[in-house]
Amino acid sequence: MKYQNPEECLRAIEDLPMDQPATVQTILQDMLSTLAAVHPEAEAHLEVLEACRAPLDTVQELAALKYAELPLPPDSLQNETLLMVVSLWQLMAHSYAQVDRRAQKDDVLGSQQPLLVQRHLFYTGQAIFEYFRSHRALPPGRWAKLHQGFISAEARNIAHVRVPDPLNPVWHAQSPLEAFTAALLVDLGNPFGRSAQEFRWMCRWAQRLAPYCRLLPADADTSQSAQEAAYGLNLGTDSGLRPLAVLQQNDTLRRFEGSELANQFHAILNQFKQGVQPAALGLGDDCPQETGARLLLSLYRPWGLGSVGRRFPRRGAEGDVEMTGDWFLIGYHIDNSSLDAQQGGGHVVADDLSEGLPLDAEGFNCEHWQLINRSVSGLRLRMRPQKERLIHQQLVALRPPGFAHFLLGQISWLMFRDDGILEAGVMLLSESPRLISYRHIQVPEHGEPYVSLTYRQAFWLPKDRTSHQPETLIFQPGQCQSGDTIIVEDGSRTWRARIDRRLIIGPNFEQFSYVWQDVPETDNVSASGAATV
């Protein structure tokens, strides 16, 4: 059996073929499994584990790229890749726990106990993250295992002891509590609703911001407002943070305290406004400022402000929901399902819409989802996927039971269950969208402005009184930007709009506010072609 000798393992680690990530994974899996079986001396075993960390981190990240971009079905060819990555993280967690038990038994490595527990919690968390990253339901027992590691750290009074950690990009150190808290933060940040890039940043920022969080006894602050706004954690259950108010009081209950974290958010966002780059704030040199600020704002409430009750309670519901995320089919269904309401408005067909629609009648069909429950602001759906691969934050058209016309929504999260069923959360953007066609007013460097010949598809959304959002327009990404002026064909109306502020950006759409303008009588904006303005 290879890799029984720690010295042999250390030599093999030095010679790992890092240009062959899959081979490195196999070697490290054999090595970790063999050492776990032969029980070497604790000190020698720990030395090998520490040497494995950097190369393992590199090859695991490369492997995850194969499945991180889209939700991963259980029957996908990349499922084996996911299982290999998870297996290696679990082997590392198991190995550090094994060294810890051996060290306690032999009364050695006393000063290394905090490091052993921190590493165990870190790698247990990494295995959880991999399910989040692949948008897969977490198998039972994962949170319970993480909680047990933290309970051990608390019992030994080492939860707050910081140990060196070269893999921590900002602090280069971490305590068991911080490793535990980072996992809680990632779970709290809507991991099933993040792109691969956003998820990577969120995990990094959780490591960066974990030192500003605390876990306190549930009765540490008994004020009613603090109890209502707090998240809690029951260490005796198999789940992450939940609103404290819904958890049963017992000895294993903790209150999550993130008020200091809220102050950090304010400081970071203020520095963003002053032009400080994300890299200088420990957020990474691969994070653009605008994108980073948007992600930080989305994390501010759950991480810093605590729990808030669901604004619109969910109600059990049943029925069939038609839904599509194809840009051109969205336009087709929004327009055709609302013709009666518009009394045959007679839209000018956008050039890109007429080119993009399928020729066969079957191609106009939506996929059918089962409604699980709904609230005023959204729906929870499920189906066994057929053809269309949706991604989170994508614009969709959907028709729930009881609606005669299609609505516009945005995918807020996606998660595959082990049985292959895909669950989705959809946030409703508008119940009364309209299909419009528009043309740009081009402003050349020399010469007179003129109206483009090309019609394009977009959507008009009415004012939302609930969110106080003004009337908005939705375009495909990159087709409009702030400051543009367009001519809109909206049924029987023709009007101008000056594009104002971008409100939402998704993978297949951008939503802008706009300023309405009359069309001057001197404009020739008929469908016959371009004209000077």
C-alpha positions, 0 to 999 in steps of 0.5 A: 500500500502506497503512502503509508509513510509520512516521509514518503507522502511529503516527498510525493507532495513536493512532486505533484504534477500540478499541470494535471489537476485530476491526477493530483486529486487522485493522488491526494485522495489515495494519500489521505485515505491511506493515512487515515487507515494506518493511523501514523503518529499525530505530529507526522500526520499533521505535517502531511495534512498541512503540506496538502492544503495549498495544492489541494485548494488549487486543484479543487477550485479548478475542478469546481469550474466544471460545474459552477456556472449552472445548477448541476443535475444529479444525472449530469456527467459532472456529478462525479466531479462534484462528488470527488471535490466533496470527498476530498474536503470531507477527507481533510476534515476527517483527517484533522479530527482524527489527528485531534483525537490521537493527540488528545489520547497520546497527550501530544500537540497540546498547543495545536488543538485550536489549529486542529479544530479550526482546520476541521471546521474549515474543511467541513464548511468547504464540503457544505459550500460545494453543494451551494456552489453546484446548486444542490440540496445539502445532504442530511447531517452536514450542519450537525457535523459542523455544529459538533465541531464547534461544540467541541471547541467551546467545551475546550475553551479554544473557540476564540483562539486564532491560529495561522492560516495561509489560505485566509487571504486577508487575515492569514489567521482564523479561530475555530469560531471564525471558521464556523461563522464564515459557513453560517454567513455563506448560508445566510447570503442566499447561496442558491441565488448567486452566480459562480463569481458572486459565490466565490466573492461571497465565500471570500468576504465571509472569511474577511468579515467573520471576525466581526460576528459573535455567537451569544447565549440566546438570552444575552439581550432580552430586549424585544426589538433585539429578539425580533431582529436576531438570527439564532442557531440551535446547535442541536439541529441539522440546520444553519441560522434561522430567525431567533423568534421561531426557534425553541428556547434550550441550552444549545440555542445561540443568538447571532450578533452582527451589529459590528458587521453592519458598521463594517458594511457602512465603512466599506461602502463609504470607502467605495464612494470615495473611489477606494478599490475593492482590492485595497479593502480586502475584497479581492483584485478580481472584483469590479467596484460597481459589482462589488457594491451591488453584492455588498448591498444585497448581503447587508441586510441578512449579514448586518441587520439580522432577521426580518419577518417575511414581508408577504407570507407564503401560502400553500398553492397548487397548479400548473405554471407556464414559464420560459426564460427565452428572450424572444418567447418572453416577448411573444407570450407577454404580447399575445396573452395581453392582446385582449387587454390591449384591444389588439394594440397592434405592436410594430414587430421588433426586428430581433423578435421576428428573427429570433422566434422559432418557425414551428408552433411547438417551439412557442410552448413554455415548460410547465412547472408545479406550483409549491407555494406563493406570496404576493411577491413571488412563487416557489416552483418545481419540475423535472427539467426537460430542455431549457436550462435556467440560471439564477437572476434570469428574466422569465415570463410566467403564467400562474394559475388563475392568470389570463396573461403572462407576468414578468419575473426574475429567478431568485434561486435554483436548487436541484434535489437528489431525485432530480427535481429542480426547485426555483424561487421566482420574484415577480417584477410586474403583473402588467408588463407590455411588449414594446419596440424601440429604436435608438436616436443616433448622435454621430460625431459630425452631422445631424442626429437620426433615428435608427432603422432597427427595431428592437424588443423591450418591455415596459413596466408600470409604477410599483406602488408597493416598492415605490419603483417608478415606471421602468424599461427592460432591455437585453444586456448592453443594448441601452445605457444611461443617457440614451434616447429612444423612440418607443412604439407602444401599441398605437402610441409613439413616444420618446424616452431618455434612459436614466438609471440602471436599477437591476442587471441580470444575465439576460436583461437590464432594467432602467428608469427613464424620463418620458418625452413627447415626440416633437412634430418635426420628428419623422419616426414612422416605421418606413425608415430612418429620418433626421430628428 
